[in-house]
Amino acid sequence: MSDDSQALRIFTWIVPRVNSTALTKCVGFVEDTVVWMEPYMTCHLNDTFYNPEWRKGDPLAEKMRKDVDSNLKDPEIMKMFESGMAKAAQHDNLFPQENFTQQWVKEKLEDSEPGKKFIFIKDQSEAISDHLERLPENVPTRHTFLIRHPREVYTSWKNMATSALHPRDPLPWDECHAANDMYHMAVPEFYQTQYRLWKHVKKHIDHEAIVIDGHDLASNPDVILPKLFEKLGIPFKESYLEWSGDPELVYSTWKGSPVLVIFPSYSDITSRAVHCTKFEAPKNPRGVSKPEWEITNELKEYIEGAMPFYEEMYAERLT
């Protein structure tokens, strides 16, 4: 095995809306590091969102497809899409969406990266949970888990869901359903899935898997980031606490599909994070969401269901 194949693969497994893209942007400026942006999630989208046979006949799945088709007929959205694809064609770090299968990703992550010491992969816990046999083998790996209080996550998720499939005419808050309007993901089970993955990884793959709370990281990056890097064997520099806000540095270096590297940065999904220059301290205490984000019935159910899983992981977080 070549020295290049010995680059440390660092997985960060997430639930959505945990400040993970800001962390990814930070790590993207670490010397001798290459970044992958949610390659297994890209596979998940191919299996669900872009698969015309997925849950065919299910009213919620058919509504999702109808919303997507409507967007593809919107001239302004198509203009944005074409602009993004033209940008993607300029960069060999971006791969066609159709390439992404779990086996293809496994092989890519096993490939050598000449001149690199670290390969950072940020991905959704849900996207790998049923495909653990497609994790890379015979290469060094570490695993981290990024968490955040369920109230902060689910309210932020619902805010995103109001416009994710309705960018030109966002849904009113009380008409948007956090799960039904983002049907390709198992929204109620975000935390259960991440918890099960954490338990599996600790038992079978990385006994020293690291848990980081996104609120802690954003509040005290000067404390959390050096400790995280020390545990991962990454030399820390104070300069890593700030970085360029130029999104072109993301588009031209992060590996993945344009669908997740470029397009989310055109909307509220990752725009702030892709343009950020440092971690931004939260305006509210942990577990407190924006007052205008009302806790609707489904949010109350999901938050309450997630708390036991979150609290056990939070108790083992890096401090």
Secondary structure by P-SEA (a helix, b strand, c coil): cccccccbbbbbbbccccaaaaaaaaacccccbbbbcaaaaaaaaaacccccccccccaaaaaaaaaaaaaaacaaaaaaaaaaaaaaaacccccccccccaaaaaaaaacccccccbbbbbbbccccccccccccccccbbbbbbbccaaaaaaaaaaaacccccccccccccccccccccccccccaaaaaaaaaaaaaacccccbbbbbbaaaaaaccccaaaaaaaaaccccccccccccccccccccccccccccccccccccccccccccccccccccccccccccccccaaaaaaaaaaaaaaaaaaaaccc
